[in-house]
Amino acid sequence: MRKTAMIAVSLALAAGTGIAAAPSAHAATPCPSGALCIRETNGTILSKNIFYSYGSHNLSNVTGHRVLAHYQTGGAGFRVCFGYNGVNCSDVVRETGESLPYDMTPINSVVLVP
């Protein structure tokens, strides 16, 4: 739980937004090791929202409060970005685990960094 809170606080501070309550993901689909995943509001993970490769990844129809599951290995991190193609991004988040629900509506891309 502590890691979850740390990721949520890091995201909120880096992106300049607050955290709000959203449906929990109790029966959640696991995020594979080595990936960053974005959960649907029902806890599942669509294959289009599993990211393995470094660089920017544009998001499509990812809105509302979502849980980010960060299971990259080797100290890799990620950034959430307001613009497409990795523009106007947060600071790098390297803590692994799952975030508290985070408002992804203004987020248009994620960037995976080594």
N, C-alpha and C positions, 0 to 999 in steps of 0.2 A: 504494500500500500504506500510505503514511503516513496519508492521509485515512481509510482504512478503520480503522486502529488508533485514530485520534483519535475517530472516532464510537463505536467499541466502548468505549473508555475513558470517554468522556463518558456513555454510556448506563449503564455499570456503576457509575460513581461517582454519577450522578444518581439511579439507581433503588436503589442500595445492594445490588447483586447482583454476582456474579462472572460471568466469561465462561468457557464450556466449549467444548470442541471438538465439532463437528458435521459432517455431510456437507458437502462443498464444492459450489458451484454452478458447475461448469466450463462446462456447456452451458446456461447460464442464459438465460432469456427477458429481453430488455432492458426496463427500466423507462422509460416515456415521460418526456420532458422536462416539467417542471412538476408532477411527481407524487411522492408517497411511496408506495413499494410494499413489500409483505411477500412474500418468496419462500416457496414451499413447500419442503419438505426436498429435493425433487428438482431445485430450481432454477427451476421454472416459477413464473409469477405468475398467480393467479386474478383475473379481472376484479373480484371483490368485494373484493380486497385492493390495489386501486389507488385512491389518494385524491388528489383535486385541490382540493377546496373547504376553505376555512378552517373551523375549528370541530371539535367532537368527532365521532369515528366509532367506534361500538361494534364490537368484533371478535367473530366467531363461529368456533369450531373452529380457532383459531390457537394451537397448543400446540407445545411442544418448541423446539428451537433453530432460529431462522430468521434469515435475512439481511434487514436493512432497507436498502432502496435509496432514498436521498434525493436526488431530482433536481428539487426545487422551485426556482424561479428568483426573482430579485429579493431575495435575502437571507432568504427565508421559512424558517421552522423547524418543528420538531415536538416533541411531548412524548409519552412513553409513560406510561400511567396504569393503576394497579392497580384502580381502580373504573370502572364503566360511566359514560358521559356525561362523561368527562373529569375524574374525581375522583381525588385522591391521585396526582398526576403528578410526573414527573421535571422537572428543569430543561430549558429549551429547548435543543435541539440544532440548530445552524445549518450545520454542516459538511456539504457535499454529498459524495456518493459512496456506497459500500456498506460496511456494518458487517461486523465479524466475526460469526459466528453468535451470537445472543443468545437467552437463555431467555425465550420469550414466554408460557410457561404461566401465570405470575401476572398477565399483562397483559390487561386487558379492554377498553381503548380507546386510541386515539391522537388527539391534537389537533394540527391544523395551525394555525400562527400566522403572521401577516404579519411 
